[in-house]
Amino acid sequence: MHEVSLVSDLVDVVRVRAAGARVRRVRVRYATTFPDGALAQAWTLLTAGDPLADAALEARPFEIVLACPCGFHGPLGHDDVIGPTLAACPACGELRRTPATSELELLEVRTAP
């Protein structure tokens, strides 16, 4: 499950950015190709018993969209993505290149004053 690895990297980056300060809020964007609940579940697991456990995780989704010659034009789901730049068209099944997009993006780390 590569989502846990991505969230583990996120936790590491948040710790570095916080530089020892208490973190109040972490804002991220995540691709809708993330399985439902995986982000929150991995965050809770990886920050349990850690000072980050008290930080509020605010996450907003964004879609990875595919335009296929078959006529499909729409968002991809978790099962459609094969790699960072490859997906199977949900309509016809053909493999298509997608733009390189990070599935998880850190937007803000808010620390306590």
Secondary structure, DSSP 8 states (H G I E B T S, - for coil): -HHHHHHHHHHHHHHHHHTTS-EEEEEEEEETTS-TTHHHHHHHHHHTTSGGGGSEEEEEEE--EEE-TTS-EEE--GGGEEETTEEE-TTT--EEE-----SEEEEEEEE--
